[in-house]
Amino acid sequence: MTGNGSTANPYVVSATGTTNCEAIQDCVGTALGPGLVYDDAGNQIRARISGDAGNAMVFGGDGGLYAAGGGGGGGGLTTVAVQDTPCINLGGLGTVPQPLTATPTLNPAAGNLLTCTATGLQALLTVGACGLQGAGTAASPLAARVTAWPYACPVDANAGAVYCDSTGALRSEPRGKAEYFTTSANQTYANVAVPATTATGGTTIETRSLSVTNPDACRPALAITMTELDIDFIIPAGGRAGMFMYGDETYRFENRGSATVSNVHTQTTKVVGNTIIPAGGTQNIDLVIGLGFGLGGATYNRIQSFIRAVLIAL
C-alpha cells in the first residue's frame, strides 16, 4: 500500500499473484450451512435433500425443489407417516411417484375363508352334502337342514337337544343302553327245621344278591328284576311248611296224609321293577328268602334261586 490518503496522494492497495475460481469455490464450499451441499468435482453448490424415511422432496422438472401436495412454488414440505395394524398393511410416501397403498393382511391359518379379489374382500362359503342349506347370503342364509316334526306332541316340550363336542362335531342325546345280568345258586342243607313263624312275612333265613352296574355314564337306569325260588321240603304226616320272597308268602304245603312226603317243592317267580341305579353306579339287587308255618317236624334240604335283571337307560 502506498500514498498518505490525501487528495493529492491517495492510498493505493495492490496485490501480487492471482486467485482462480476453484480456490474461491473451495473457500465458499467449506462455509455452507444446513440445506446446501458443495460438489467439488462438479463445481456446483446444490440443495441437499434429506434421505430420512418419508421425505417427499425431490428435484422438479424445472430443476427447482418439489414436494407433491405442497402447493407449488410457494408450498412447504409435506411428510406422510403411516402405521400398520394387524389387519391393514400401509405403504407408499403419499407422493405421485409413490402413492399411499393399503393391503389387507389375511390370516394364513387353515380354514380362513377370506380372500382379496379384484372387486374386494370375499369369503366363499361351501355348503356340504349333508347338514346345511342356503348360500350364506342375506337372501339365502345358512341354516340347518332339518325335517318336519312328525309327532302329535309339541316339539318344544318333547324333542331332544343337539350338542357340540370338543372337535366341533354335532352330537345328539346319549344313545339308550340296556344290559342283562343273572346269577343262580343251588345249595343243599342237612334237613334244617322249618321255622314255626305264623306271622306275616315269615322268618328270613338267607339273602342272596346279584351285583349290577349301570352301563350308562350319563343317566340313571331302571332295573327290571325277576327272581325265582324253589325249596325242597320233607314233611311228615300232619306237617306243614311255607316259603316267602321279600316277606310275601309264595308257597305253602300241608301234609294231610298218613306218610311222610320227601322233597316236595315248587318253583315260584316274582318280578320287581322299582330299582333305580345311578349313572355309572354299581349296587346289589337282593333276593330275601323266608320260611314259616313249620309244623310237625317239617324240614328243608335244598334251596335253588335265580336272580335276573335287565337295566334300561333311556
WOKAMO-V903806 format. One record per helix or strand of 2 or more residues. SS is the DSSP state (h for helix, s for strand). FROM is the first residue (numbers start at 1). TO is the last residue. Records with the same first field share a line. If there is no record, write none. Layout:
SS: FROM-TO, FROM-TO
This chain:
h: 21-29, 72-74, 155-158
s: 36-39, 44-47, 57-59, 65-67, 88-91, 101-104, 114-117, 120-123, 132-133, 143-144, 163-164, 170-171, 177-193, 203-213, 221-235, 240-245, 248-254, 261-264, 267-277, 282-295, 299-313
